[in-house]
Amino acid sequence: MDFDHAYADYIDEEGIAAIKELENETGKCLLAYYSPPGTAHLTREQLQKIKELETKLCVRLVAYENH
């Protein structure tokens, strides 16, 4: 997986290599967070809209609170 430094300039090349190595070892895609974001508190209407968009786009969406 390509790594975009635009939002994570605190991870150096050694760190990226370690993440890629673990991805290859586990066969899984890993997401790195500097500090874990809080999951969003959604109304039923908001959740329904997210589910509808997931279905339409055939993806899974994750909602987090803004920092």
BAPAMI-170237 format. One record per residue (C-alpha): x, y, z. Coordinates in nm, 3 decimals, always signed. Example, Ala and Ser with C-alpha at 12.3 -4.5 7.8 and 13.67 -1.06 7.14 Angstrom:
<rs>
{{+1.230, -0.450, +0.780}};
{{+1.367, -0.106, +0.714}};
</rs>
This chain:
<rs>
{{+0.000, +0.000, +0.000}};
{{+0.133, +0.346, -0.085}};
{{+0.181, +0.579, +0.207}};
{{+0.075, +0.942, +0.188}};
{{+0.281, +1.164, +0.420}};
{{+0.039, +1.456, +0.386}};
{{-0.126, +1.382, +0.722}};
{{+0.136, +1.169, +0.895}};
{{+0.471, +1.340, +0.858}};
{{+0.577, +1.207, +1.200}};
{{+0.622, +0.851, +1.065}};
{{+0.970, +0.808, +0.919}};
{{+1.076, +0.567, +0.646}};
{{+1.179, +0.308, +0.905}};
{{+0.832, +0.322, +1.061}};
{{+0.665, +0.289, +0.720}};
{{+0.885, -0.009, +0.640}};
{{+0.790, -0.175, +0.969}};
{{+0.418, -0.123, +0.897}};
{{+0.454, -0.261, +0.543}};
{{+0.648, -0.560, +0.674}};
{{+0.375, -0.639, +0.925}};
{{+0.110, -0.596, +0.654}};
{{+0.296, -0.845, +0.436}};
{{+0.342, -1.084, +0.727}};
{{-0.023, -1.076, +0.831}};
{{-0.176, -1.033, +0.486}};
{{-0.382, -0.746, +0.633}};
{{-0.404, -0.374, +0.563}};
{{-0.311, -0.171, +0.870}};
{{-0.423, +0.181, +0.956}};
{{-0.197, +0.392, +1.174}};
{{-0.336, +0.659, +1.406}};
{{-0.125, +0.908, +1.598}};
{{-0.403, +0.929, +1.855}};
{{-0.713, +0.716, +1.821}};
{{-1.008, +0.920, +1.695}};
{{-1.333, +0.901, +1.886}};
{{-1.618, +0.729, +1.710}};
{{-1.894, +0.967, +1.607}};
{{-2.217, +0.996, +1.796}};
{{-2.481, +0.970, +1.526}};
{{-2.852, +1.022, +1.516}};
{{-3.062, +0.745, +1.369}};
{{-3.118, +0.963, +1.063}};
{{-2.744, +1.016, +1.015}};
{{-2.675, +0.646, +1.058}};
{{-2.945, +0.560, +0.805}};
{{-2.792, +0.800, +0.552}};
{{-2.452, +0.640, +0.604}};
{{-2.598, +0.292, +0.555}};
{{-2.772, +0.402, +0.236}};
{{-2.450, +0.547, +0.097}};
{{-2.260, +0.231, +0.194}};
{{-2.511, +0.024, -0.001}};
{{-2.501, +0.257, -0.300}};
{{-2.120, +0.265, -0.315}};
{{-2.057, -0.094, -0.198}};
{{-1.819, +0.027, +0.075}};
{{-1.801, +0.042, +0.453}};
{{-1.785, +0.388, +0.608}};
{{-1.654, +0.471, +0.954}};
{{-1.760, +0.796, +1.120}};
{{-1.527, +0.973, +1.363}};
{{-1.567, +1.294, +1.559}};
{{-1.370, +1.590, +1.422}};
{{-1.061, +1.686, +1.619}};
</rs>
